[in-house]
């Protein structure tokens, strides 16, 4: 096999949840780096690259890691740097493996499409032999460099939005399901959750109206899951489906809700419009000003506000052991979150260039 990368995204509804792990095992056997969105279930094993979003932001590194062959499974991950990098690989061969008639190819790079059960495609790939033994090492070295570089700014920030996403990936057992809201939560999970030996299952709603019905969707997952279900959401998303909390009383279902409350749409602070202070707050950021402890009380749900990482870990363990639904509220600041992401990116780029 030539210098190849596997890109794995959401594999689609009805696919065996273990298929992501099979992708990871085949990649490990072939020594092919796998750039896996947590939604794929393939961010595990020795071939997984967790921090591709940051690695590919450095142009020189991204160019040096350009493959000859791109093997895609499922939807494309959310990462904008990854999508832009794939779109620029005009000299590579792109093969899309899908179990459905639809496929994701916004840059029109796919030259070959294989429509069959993912398992059959993986069985065929597993018979191939790698011929570039140092290729995976170059990717994992860059990933390790970034992981070490960003540890300092993340630790210095204490209880932050990236820290919460990372902690959920690490603390939740493999039998748990992490349901992730759109906007910043799904991006933080993709950017910061490391490679794990036994990751929890990760699900999310995607699409143009990705925040609508998030709470109800998470309760739906809880209705059919054997293990605990945790929803990671922002305050605007929770406000959009606050009536969905009624399911805790009406159905008796248990859901742990980790609420990132930065009083508005934090993702919009990453846009140029954030500098337009006269209109940004009321028209774009749309702060809710809601007291979610009262909302929790209204719907008979436990509520814990936490101030540090130790408190968050303790509240999470308590919520998972409880028989009732729980809201764990983490208060953050949108501007500080934007600055932390900028500091993390700067640290990653400095390390890669050094």
BALOBA-1460 file (C-alpha; in Angstrom, 3 decimals):
// residues 354
<rec num="1" residu="x" x="0.000" y="0.000" z="0.000"/>
<rec num="2" residu="x" x="1.192" y="3.502" z="-0.824"/>
<rec num="3" residu="x" x="1.353" y="6.345" z="1.697"/>
<rec num="4" residu="x" x="-2.273" y="6.319" z="2.743"/>
<rec num="5" residu="x" x="-4.467" y="7.903" z="5.389"/>
<rec num="6" residu="x" x="-7.834" y="6.720" z="6.591"/>
<rec num="7" residu="x" x="-10.394" y="9.428" z="7.311"/>
<rec num="8" residu="x" x="-13.311" y="8.172" z="9.401"/>
<rec num="9" residu="x" x="-16.444" y="10.125" z="10.245"/>
<rec num="10" residu="x" x="-19.956" y="9.252" z="11.321"/>
<rec num="11" residu="x" x="-20.592" y="5.854" z="9.729"/>
<rec num="12" residu="x" x="-24.360" y="6.319" z="9.530"/>
<rec num="13" residu="x" x="-27.463" y="5.086" z="11.282"/>
<rec num="14" residu="x" x="-27.862" y="1.381" z="11.873"/>
<rec num="15" residu="x" x="-24.166" y="0.531" z="11.500"/>
<rec num="16" residu="x" x="-22.682" y="-1.861" z="14.053"/>
<rec num="17" residu="x" x="-21.143" y="0.327" z="16.806"/>
<rec num="18" residu="x" x="-18.086" y="-1.937" z="16.757"/>
<rec num="19" residu="x" x="-17.312" y="-1.049" z="13.130"/>
<rec num="20" residu="x" x="-15.222" y="1.938" z="14.197"/>
<rec num="21" residu="x" x="-12.993" y="-0.306" z="16.279"/>
<rec num="22" residu="x" x="-12.595" y="-2.601" z="13.266"/>
<rec num="23" residu="x" x="-11.407" y="0.379" z="11.209"/>
<rec num="24" residu="x" x="-8.873" y="1.169" z="13.926"/>
<rec num="25" residu="x" x="-7.609" y="-2.427" z="14.002"/>
<rec num="26" residu="x" x="-7.148" y="-2.596" z="10.234"/>
<rec num="27" residu="x" x="-5.331" y="0.756" z="10.262"/>
<rec num="28" residu="x" x="-3.039" y="-0.504" z="13.005"/>
<rec num="29" residu="x" x="-2.294" y="-3.677" z="11.049"/>
<rec num="30" residu="x" x="-1.470" y="-1.725" z="7.888"/>
<rec num="31" residu="x" x="0.375" y="1.039" z="9.791"/>
<rec num="32" residu="x" x="-1.871" y="3.612" z="8.166"/>
<rec num="33" residu="x" x="-2.756" y="6.715" z="10.217"/>
<rec num="34" residu="x" x="-6.466" y="7.072" z="10.898"/>
<rec num="35" residu="x" x="-7.904" y="10.571" z="11.301"/>
<rec num="36" residu="x" x="-11.039" y="9.660" z="13.191"/>
<rec num="37" residu="x" x="-13.882" y="11.896" z="14.249"/>
<rec num="38" residu="x" x="-15.047" y="10.563" z="17.659"/>
<rec num="39" residu="x" x="-18.436" y="9.929" z="16.039"/>
<rec num="40" residu="x" x="-16.804" y="7.147" z="14.003"/>
<rec num="41" residu="x" x="-15.760" y="5.087" z="17.011"/>
<rec num="42" residu="x" x="-12.337" y="4.666" z="15.381"/>
<rec num="43" residu="x" x="-10.329" y="7.038" z="17.584"/>
<rec num="44" residu="x" x="-8.575" y="4.222" z="19.374"/>
<rec num="45" residu="x" x="-5.505" y="2.044" z="18.863"/>
<rec num="46" residu="x" x="-1.921" y="2.708" z="17.835"/>
<rec num="47" residu="x" x="-2.763" y="4.203" z="14.422"/>
<rec num="48" residu="x" x="-5.251" y="6.849" z="15.612"/>
<rec num="49" residu="x" x="-4.265" y="10.520" z="15.379"/>
<rec num="50" residu="x" x="-6.285" y="12.583" z="17.870"/>
<rec num="51" residu="x" x="-5.098" y="16.133" z="17.195"/>
<rec num="52" residu="x" x="-5.246" y="16.233" z="13.402"/>
<rec num="53" residu="x" x="-7.294" y="19.438" z="13.591"/>
<rec num="54" residu="x" x="-4.308" y="21.268" z="15.130"/>
<rec num="55" residu="x" x="-1.594" y="19.351" z="13.246"/>
<rec num="56" residu="x" x="-3.058" y="20.344" z="9.876"/>
<rec num="57" residu="x" x="-3.198" y="24.043" z="10.760"/>
<rec num="58" residu="x" x="0.554" y="24.250" z="10.152"/>
<rec num="59" residu="x" x="1.012" y="24.484" z="6.396"/>
<rec num="60" residu="x" x="4.504" y="22.991" z="6.301"/>
<rec num="61" residu="x" x="3.499" y="20.015" z="8.424"/>
<rec num="62" residu="x" x="0.289" y="19.521" z="6.447"/>
<rec num="63" residu="x" x="2.270" y="19.519" z="3.207"/>
<rec num="64" residu="x" x="4.848" y="17.068" z="4.536"/>
<rec num="65" residu="x" x="2.088" y="14.693" z="5.601"/>
<rec num="66" residu="x" x="0.257" y="14.742" z="2.271"/>
<rec num="67" residu="x" x="-0.600" y="11.154" z="1.265"/>
<rec num="68" residu="x" x="-0.864" y="9.422" z="-2.097"/>
<rec num="69" residu="x" x="-4.093" y="7.689" z="-1.121"/>
<rec num="70" residu="x" x="-7.053" y="8.876" z="0.974"/>
<rec num="71" residu="x" x="-9.417" y="6.152" z="2.206"/>
<rec num="72" residu="x" x="-12.670" y="7.625" z="3.509"/>
<rec num="73" residu="x" x="-15.209" y="5.876" z="5.695"/>
<rec num="74" residu="x" x="-18.568" y="7.505" z="6.333"/>
<rec num="75" residu="x" x="-19.158" y="11.228" z="6.553"/>
<rec num="76" residu="x" x="-16.326" y="13.742" z="6.696"/>
<rec num="77" residu="x" x="-15.359" y="14.885" z="10.206"/>
<rec num="78" residu="x" x="-16.409" y="18.360" z="11.343"/>
<rec num="79" residu="x" x="-12.860" y="19.786" z="11.395"/>
<rec num="80" residu="x" x="-12.447" y="22.700" z="8.984"/>
<rec num="81" residu="x" x="-8.635" y="22.308" z="8.731"/>
<rec num="82" residu="x" x="-9.092" y="18.635" z="7.829"/>
<rec num="83" residu="x" x="-11.730" y="19.383" z="5.197"/>
<rec num="84" residu="x" x="-9.570" y="22.107" z="3.640"/>
<rec num="85" residu="x" x="-6.536" y="19.815" z="3.639"/>
<rec num="86" residu="x" x="-8.484" y="17.022" z="1.926"/>
<rec num="87" residu="x" x="-9.813" y="19.470" z="-0.667"/>
<rec num="88" residu="x" x="-6.239" y="20.483" z="-1.495"/>
<rec num="89" residu="x" x="-4.985" y="16.923" z="-2.040"/>
<rec num="90" residu="x" x="-5.479" y="17.082" z="-5.796"/>
<rec num="91" residu="x" x="-2.568" y="14.711" z="-6.511"/>
<rec num="92" residu="x" x="-3.880" y="11.960" z="-4.255"/>
<rec num="93" residu="x" x="-6.312" y="9.195" z="-5.110"/>
<rec num="94" residu="x" x="-9.506" y="9.451" z="-3.058"/>
<rec num="95" residu="x" x="-11.599" y="6.347" z="-2.354"/>
<rec num="96" residu="x" x="-14.881" y="6.561" z="-0.459"/>
<rec num="97" residu="x" x="-16.197" y="3.468" z="1.318"/>
<rec num="98" residu="x" x="-19.865" y="3.727" z="2.227"/>
<rec num="99" residu="x" x="-22.621" y="1.364" z="3.211"/>
<rec num="100" residu="x" x="-25.195" y="3.701" z="1.672"/>
<rec num="101" residu="x" x="-25.878" y="5.304" z="-1.698"/>
<rec num="102" residu="x" x="-25.083" y="8.770" z="-0.354"/>
<rec num="103" residu="x" x="-21.574" y="10.020" z="0.399"/>
<rec num="104" residu="x" x="-19.852" y="13.226" z="1.510"/>
<rec num="105" residu="x" x="-17.581" y="14.876" z="-1.047"/>
<rec num="106" residu="x" x="-18.035" y="18.680" z="-0.993"/>
<rec num="107" residu="x" x="-14.730" y="19.279" z="-2.812"/>
<rec num="108" residu="x" x="-15.446" y="16.650" z="-5.532"/>
<rec num="109" residu="x" x="-12.226" y="14.756" z="-4.877"/>
<rec num="110" residu="x" x="-13.574" y="11.196" z="-4.720"/>
<rec num="111" residu="x" x="-12.536" y="9.215" z="-7.783"/>
<rec num="112" residu="x" x="-13.672" y="5.761" z="-6.625"/>
<rec num="113" residu="x" x="-16.719" y="4.928" z="-4.559"/>
<rec num="114" residu="x" x="-17.213" y="1.499" z="-3.000"/>
<rec num="115" residu="x" x="-20.797" y="0.882" z="-1.893"/>
<rec num="116" residu="x" x="-20.987" y="-2.236" z="0.258"/>
<rec num="117" residu="x" x="-20.980" y="-3.322" z="3.863"/>
<rec num="118" residu="x" x="-18.111" y="-1.654" z="5.738"/>
<rec num="119" residu="x" x="-16.999" y="-5.037" z="7.022"/>
<rec num="120" residu="x" x="-16.455" y="-6.374" z="3.496"/>
<rec num="121" residu="x" x="-14.384" y="-3.330" z="2.587"/>
<rec num="122" residu="x" x="-12.258" y="-3.698" z="5.701"/>
<rec num="123" residu="x" x="-11.704" y="-7.402" z="5.018"/>
<rec num="124" residu="x" x="-10.368" y="-6.494" z="1.567"/>
<rec num="125" residu="x" x="-8.108" y="-3.737" z="2.903"/>
<rec num="126" residu="x" x="-6.703" y="-6.013" z="5.594"/>
<rec num="127" residu="x" x="-5.185" y="-8.214" z="2.863"/>
<rec num="128" residu="x" x="-3.002" y="-5.376" z="1.578"/>
<rec num="129" residu="x" x="0.582" y="-4.926" z="2.673"/>
<rec num="130" residu="x" x="2.133" y="-1.562" z="3.664"/>
<rec num="131" residu="x" x="5.343" y="-0.491" z="1.945"/>
<rec num="132" residu="x" x="6.159" y="2.722" z="3.815"/>
<rec num="133" residu="x" x="7.127" y="1.728" z="7.364"/>
<rec num="134" residu="x" x="7.921" y="5.224" z="8.716"/>
<rec num="135" residu="x" x="4.713" y="6.844" z="7.466"/>
<rec num="136" residu="x" x="2.630" y="6.195" z="10.574"/>
<rec num="137" residu="x" x="5.514" y="7.265" z="12.826"/>
<rec num="138" residu="x" x="5.583" y="10.693" z="11.178"/>
<rec num="139" residu="x" x="1.910" y="11.215" z="11.906"/>
<rec num="140" residu="x" x="1.979" y="9.958" z="15.493"/>
<rec num="141" residu="x" x="5.095" y="12.039" z="16.184"/>
<rec num="142" residu="x" x="3.288" y="15.207" z="15.063"/>
<rec num="143" residu="x" x="0.266" y="14.202" z="17.141"/>
<rec num="144" residu="x" x="2.419" y="13.651" z="20.227"/>
<rec num="145" residu="x" x="4.187" y="16.983" z="19.696"/>
<rec num="146" residu="x" x="0.870" y="18.814" z="19.664"/>
<rec num="147" residu="x" x="-0.505" y="16.904" z="22.667"/>
<rec num="148" residu="x" x="2.489" y="17.887" z="24.802"/>
<rec num="149" residu="x" x="2.453" y="21.500" z="23.582"/>
<rec num="150" residu="x" x="-1.197" y="22.183" z="24.382"/>
<rec num="151" residu="x" x="-1.100" y="20.574" z="27.834"/>
<rec num="152" residu="x" x="0.323" y="23.698" z="29.500"/>
<rec num="153" residu="x" x="-2.261" y="26.269" z="28.304"/>
<rec num="154" residu="x" x="-5.087" y="23.820" z="28.975"/>
<rec num="155" residu="x" x="-3.903" y="23.089" z="32.515"/>
<rec num="156" residu="x" x="-3.413" y="26.782" z="33.171"/>
<rec num="157" residu="x" x="-7.001" y="27.500" z="32.180"/>
<rec num="158" residu="x" x="-8.453" y="25.159" z="34.798"/>
<rec num="159" residu="x" x="-12.121" y="24.341" z="34.278"/>
<rec num="160" residu="x" x="-12.629" y="25.308" z="30.635"/>
<rec num="161" residu="x" x="-14.772" y="24.169" z="27.732"/>
<rec num="162" residu="x" x="-11.944" y="22.084" z="26.192"/>
<rec num="163" residu="x" x="-11.175" y="20.618" z="29.629"/>
<rec num="164" residu="x" x="-14.772" y="19.477" z="30.059"/>
<rec num="165" residu="x" x="-14.803" y="17.800" z="26.631"/>
<rec num="166" residu="x" x="-11.486" y="16.077" z="27.385"/>
<rec num="167" residu="x" x="-12.606" y="14.946" z="30.830"/>
<rec num="168" residu="x" x="-15.817" y="13.403" z="29.504"/>
<rec num="169" residu="x" x="-13.864" y="11.382" z="26.953"/>
<rec num="170" residu="x" x="-11.508" y="10.140" z="29.655"/>
<rec num="171" residu="x" x="-13.896" y="9.633" z="32.588"/>
<rec num="172" residu="x" x="-16.826" y="7.933" z="30.887"/>
<rec num="173" residu="x" x="-16.735" y="4.128" z="30.696"/>
<rec num="174" residu="x" x="-16.788" y="2.306" z="27.375"/>
<rec num="175" residu="x" x="-20.408" y="1.259" z="27.935"/>
<rec num="176" residu="x" x="-21.485" y="4.919" z="28.203"/>
<rec num="177" residu="x" x="-22.801" y="7.071" z="25.381"/>
<rec num="178" residu="x" x="-21.753" y="10.704" z="25.034"/>
<rec num="179" residu="x" x="-24.314" y="12.691" z="23.057"/>
<rec num="180" residu="x" x="-22.737" y="15.926" z="21.853"/>
<rec num="181" residu="x" x="-24.559" y="19.094" z="20.849"/>
<rec num="182" residu="x" x="-23.661" y="21.048" z="17.724"/>
<rec num="183" residu="x" x="-21.590" y="24.261" z="17.530"/>
<rec num="184" residu="x" x="-18.682" y="24.355" z="20.015"/>
<rec num="185" residu="x" x="-19.250" y="21.080" z="21.957"/>
<rec num="186" residu="x" x="-18.811" y="18.803" z="18.919"/>
<rec num="187" residu="x" x="-15.779" y="20.794" z="17.788"/>
<rec num="188" residu="x" x="-14.151" y="20.616" z="21.209"/>
<rec num="189" residu="x" x="-14.727" y="16.859" z="21.410"/>
<rec num="190" residu="x" x="-13.119" y="16.427" z="17.988"/>
<rec num="191" residu="x" x="-10.183" y="18.732" z="18.732"/>
<rec num="192" residu="x" x="-9.281" y="17.740" z="22.276"/>
<rec num="193" residu="x" x="-10.416" y="14.215" z="23.200"/>
<rec num="194" residu="x" x="-7.292" y="12.027" z="23.058"/>
<rec num="195" residu="x" x="-6.872" y="8.527" z="21.691"/>
<rec num="196" residu="x" x="-8.396" y="6.147" z="24.227"/>
<rec num="197" residu="x" x="-8.143" y="2.384" z="24.662"/>
<rec num="198" residu="x" x="-11.849" y="2.093" z="25.574"/>
<rec num="199" residu="x" x="-13.651" y="5.244" z="24.408"/>
<rec num="200" residu="x" x="-17.337" y="5.806" z="25.074"/>
<rec num="201" residu="x" x="-19.715" y="5.776" z="22.126"/>
<rec num="202" residu="x" x="-20.148" y="9.296" z="20.742"/>
<rec num="203" residu="x" x="-23.304" y="10.448" z="18.955"/>
<rec num="204" residu="x" x="-24.473" y="13.827" z="17.641"/>
<rec num="205" residu="x" x="-27.076" y="15.523" z="15.495"/>
<rec num="206" residu="x" x="-25.555" y="17.220" z="12.474"/>
<rec num="207" residu="x" x="-27.019" y="19.418" z="9.760"/>
<rec num="208" residu="x" x="-28.340" y="22.893" z="9.136"/>
<rec num="209" residu="x" x="-30.579" y="22.806" z="12.220"/>
<rec num="210" residu="x" x="-28.242" y="20.800" z="14.405"/>
<rec num="211" residu="x" x="-29.239" y="22.377" z="17.738"/>
<rec num="212" residu="x" x="-32.971" y="21.723" z="17.398"/>
<rec num="213" residu="x" x="-34.333" y="18.877" z="19.523"/>
<rec num="214" residu="x" x="-30.976" y="18.040" z="21.104"/>
<rec num="215" residu="x" x="-32.322" y="17.315" z="24.591"/>
<rec num="216" residu="x" x="-35.130" y="15.159" z="23.196"/>
<rec num="217" residu="x" x="-32.651" y="13.267" z="21.010"/>
<rec num="218" residu="x" x="-30.437" y="12.554" z="24.008"/>
<rec num="219" residu="x" x="-33.395" y="11.228" z="26.000"/>
<rec num="220" residu="x" x="-34.245" y="9.053" z="22.991"/>
<rec num="221" residu="x" x="-30.742" y="7.602" z="23.120"/>
<rec num="222" residu="x" x="-31.178" y="6.981" z="26.858"/>
<rec num="223" residu="x" x="-34.357" y="5.025" z="26.101"/>
<rec num="224" residu="x" x="-32.480" y="2.430" z="24.070"/>
<rec num="225" residu="x" x="-29.036" y="2.398" z="25.717"/>
<rec num="226" residu="x" x="-27.905" y="-0.129" z="28.280"/>
<rec num="227" residu="x" x="-25.191" y="2.093" z="29.730"/>
<rec num="228" residu="x" x="-25.329" y="5.666" z="31.060"/>
<rec num="229" residu="x" x="-25.983" y="8.517" z="28.622"/>
<rec num="230" residu="x" x="-24.396" y="11.954" z="29.013"/>
<rec num="231" residu="x" x="-25.381" y="15.018" z="27.000"/>
<rec num="232" residu="x" x="-22.748" y="17.735" z="26.476"/>
<rec num="233" residu="x" x="-24.502" y="20.942" z="25.460"/>
<rec num="234" residu="x" x="-24.333" y="24.717" z="25.500"/>
<rec num="235" residu="x" x="-26.914" y="27.026" z="27.048"/>
<rec num="236" residu="x" x="-28.443" y="28.211" z="23.748"/>
<rec num="237" residu="x" x="-28.942" y="24.627" z="22.570"/>
<rec num="238" residu="x" x="-30.521" y="23.644" z="25.886"/>
<rec num="239" residu="x" x="-32.811" y="26.671" z="25.742"/>
<rec num="240" residu="x" x="-33.968" y="25.670" z="22.236"/>
<rec num="241" residu="x" x="-35.285" y="22.333" z="23.546"/>
<rec num="242" residu="x" x="-35.855" y="23.077" z="27.222"/>
<rec num="243" residu="x" x="-39.254" y="21.424" z="27.011"/>
<rec num="244" residu="x" x="-37.458" y="18.179" z="26.253"/>
<rec num="245" residu="x" x="-36.500" y="18.032" z="29.941"/>
<rec num="246" residu="x" x="-40.054" y="16.923" z="30.615"/>
<rec num="247" residu="x" x="-39.031" y="13.447" z="29.458"/>
<rec num="248" residu="x" x="-37.225" y="12.971" z="32.764"/>
<rec num="249" residu="x" x="-40.589" y="13.042" z="34.566"/>
<rec num="250" residu="x" x="-42.908" y="11.647" z="31.906"/>
<rec num="251" residu="x" x="-40.794" y="8.628" z="31.001"/>
<rec num="252" residu="x" x="-38.598" y="8.152" z="34.045"/>
<rec num="253" residu="x" x="-35.541" y="8.098" z="31.796"/>
<rec num="254" residu="x" x="-32.198" y="9.070" z="33.255"/>
<rec num="255" residu="x" x="-29.908" y="11.531" z="31.484"/>
<rec num="256" residu="x" x="-26.850" y="13.377" z="32.760"/>
<rec num="257" residu="x" x="-26.657" y="16.821" z="31.150"/>
<rec num="258" residu="x" x="-23.328" y="18.636" z="31.217"/>
<rec num="259" residu="x" x="-24.242" y="22.243" z="30.522"/>
<rec num="260" residu="x" x="-21.610" y="24.690" z="29.284"/>
<rec num="261" residu="x" x="-23.143" y="28.025" z="30.219"/>
<rec num="262" residu="x" x="-21.267" y="30.908" z="28.571"/>
<rec num="263" residu="x" x="-24.463" y="32.942" z="28.274"/>
<rec num="264" residu="x" x="-24.825" y="32.886" z="24.514"/>
<rec num="265" residu="x" x="-23.592" y="31.258" z="21.342"/>
<rec num="266" residu="x" x="-19.881" y="30.854" z="22.031"/>
<rec num="267" residu="x" x="-19.025" y="29.713" z="18.525"/>
<rec num="268" residu="x" x="-19.887" y="33.155" z="17.164"/>
<rec num="269" residu="x" x="-17.005" y="34.716" z="19.117"/>
<rec num="270" residu="x" x="-14.705" y="32.979" z="16.623"/>
<rec num="271" residu="x" x="-16.176" y="35.015" z="13.728"/>
<rec num="272" residu="x" x="-15.091" y="38.497" z="12.523"/>
<rec num="273" residu="x" x="-18.540" y="39.818" z="13.441"/>
<rec num="274" residu="x" x="-17.552" y="39.520" z="17.114"/>
<rec num="275" residu="x" x="-15.685" y="42.824" z="16.732"/>
<rec num="276" residu="x" x="-18.940" y="44.636" z="15.930"/>
<rec num="277" residu="x" x="-19.731" y="45.253" z="19.566"/>
<rec num="278" residu="x" x="-22.825" y="47.356" z="18.967"/>
<rec num="279" residu="x" x="-24.780" y="44.484" z="17.401"/>
<rec num="280" residu="x" x="-22.846" y="41.360" z="18.334"/>
<rec num="281" residu="x" x="-24.221" y="40.695" z="21.809"/>
<rec num="282" residu="x" x="-27.954" y="41.239" z="21.203"/>
<rec num="283" residu="x" x="-28.153" y="40.000" z="17.601"/>
<rec num="284" residu="x" x="-25.457" y="37.326" z="17.229"/>
<rec num="285" residu="x" x="-24.359" y="36.016" z="20.622"/>
<rec num="286" residu="x" x="-27.957" y="36.187" z="21.944"/>
<rec num="287" residu="x" x="-27.242" y="35.712" z="25.682"/>
<rec num="288" residu="x" x="-30.099" y="33.878" z="27.366"/>
<rec num="289" residu="x" x="-29.728" y="35.163" z="30.931"/>
<rec num="290" residu="x" x="-31.564" y="32.039" z="32.105"/>
<rec num="291" residu="x" x="-31.184" y="30.494" z="35.541"/>
<rec num="292" residu="x" x="-30.981" y="26.815" z="34.634"/>
<rec num="293" residu="x" x="-31.113" y="25.711" z="38.262"/>
<rec num="294" residu="x" x="-34.746" y="26.853" z="38.252"/>
<rec num="295" residu="x" x="-35.376" y="24.997" z="34.997"/>
<rec num="296" residu="x" x="-33.955" y="21.832" z="36.559"/>
<rec num="297" residu="x" x="-36.195" y="22.280" z="39.610"/>
<rec num="298" residu="x" x="-39.223" y="22.853" z="37.380"/>
<rec num="299" residu="x" x="-38.716" y="19.505" z="35.674"/>
<rec num="300" residu="x" x="-37.709" y="17.570" z="38.805"/>
<rec num="301" residu="x" x="-34.053" y="17.246" z="37.790"/>
<rec num="302" residu="x" x="-31.053" y="17.450" z="40.114"/>
<rec num="303" residu="x" x="-28.694" y="20.378" z="39.585"/>
<rec num="304" residu="x" x="-25.024" y="20.881" z="40.477"/>
<rec num="305" residu="x" x="-22.953" y="23.962" z="39.668"/>
<rec num="306" residu="x" x="-19.205" y="23.267" z="39.647"/>
<rec num="307" residu="x" x="-16.244" y="25.618" z="39.916"/>
<rec num="308" residu="x" x="-13.180" y="23.465" z="39.203"/>
<rec num="309" residu="x" x="-12.113" y="20.220" z="37.577"/>
<rec num="310" residu="x" x="-12.167" y="18.245" z="40.828"/>
<rec num="311" residu="x" x="-15.692" y="19.469" z="41.482"/>
<rec num="312" residu="x" x="-16.710" y="18.549" z="37.952"/>
<rec num="313" residu="x" x="-15.293" y="15.028" z="38.270"/>
<rec num="314" residu="x" x="-17.044" y="14.536" z="41.604"/>
<rec num="315" residu="x" x="-20.376" y="15.840" z="40.260"/>
<rec num="316" residu="x" x="-20.099" y="13.587" z="37.206"/>
<rec num="317" residu="x" x="-19.482" y="10.487" z="39.310"/>
<rec num="318" residu="x" x="-22.396" y="11.414" z="41.585"/>
<rec num="319" residu="x" x="-24.698" y="11.966" z="38.614"/>
<rec num="320" residu="x" x="-23.757" y="8.659" z="36.994"/>
<rec num="321" residu="x" x="-24.522" y="6.842" z="40.237"/>
<rec num="322" residu="x" x="-27.833" y="8.644" z="40.787"/>
<rec num="323" residu="x" x="-31.177" y="7.221" z="39.715"/>
<rec num="324" residu="x" x="-32.403" y="10.663" z="38.627"/>
<rec num="325" residu="x" x="-31.510" y="12.932" z="35.737"/>
<rec num="326" residu="x" x="-28.962" y="15.607" z="36.591"/>
<rec num="327" residu="x" x="-27.762" y="18.914" z="35.180"/>
<rec num="328" residu="x" x="-24.096" y="19.669" z="35.867"/>
<rec num="329" residu="x" x="-23.598" y="23.347" z="35.082"/>
<rec num="330" residu="x" x="-20.189" y="24.720" z="34.135"/>
<rec num="331" residu="x" x="-19.954" y="28.500" z="33.854"/>
<rec num="332" residu="x" x="-17.466" y="29.830" z="31.293"/>
<rec num="333" residu="x" x="-16.831" y="33.110" z="29.449"/>
<rec num="334" residu="x" x="-17.058" y="33.309" z="25.679"/>
<rec num="335" residu="x" x="-14.183" y="35.775" z="25.233"/>
<rec num="336" residu="x" x="-11.907" y="33.785" z="27.537"/>
<rec num="337" residu="x" x="-12.793" y="30.613" z="25.648"/>
<rec num="338" residu="x" x="-11.838" y="32.215" z="22.343"/>
<rec num="339" residu="x" x="-8.534" y="33.374" z="23.848"/>
<rec num="340" residu="x" x="-7.821" y="29.894" z="25.212"/>
<rec num="341" residu="x" x="-8.389" y="28.317" z="21.788"/>
<rec num="342" residu="x" x="-6.019" y="30.886" z="20.274"/>
<rec num="343" residu="x" x="-3.368" y="30.115" z="22.908"/>
<rec num="344" residu="x" x="-3.741" y="26.368" z="22.278"/>
<rec num="345" residu="x" x="-3.341" y="26.864" z="18.519"/>
<rec num="346" residu="x" x="-0.287" y="29.105" z="19.015"/>
<rec num="347" residu="x" x="1.347" y="26.524" z="21.273"/>
<rec num="348" residu="x" x="0.655" y="23.718" z="18.797"/>
<rec num="349" residu="x" x="2.034" y="25.652" z="15.812"/>
<rec num="350" residu="x" x="5.153" y="26.766" z="17.731"/>
<rec num="351" residu="x" x="5.894" y="23.167" z="18.708"/>
<rec num="352" residu="x" x="5.407" y="21.841" z="15.180"/>
<rec num="353" residu="x" x="7.615" y="24.536" z="13.702"/>
<rec num="354" residu="x" x="10.243" y="24.060" z="16.376"/>
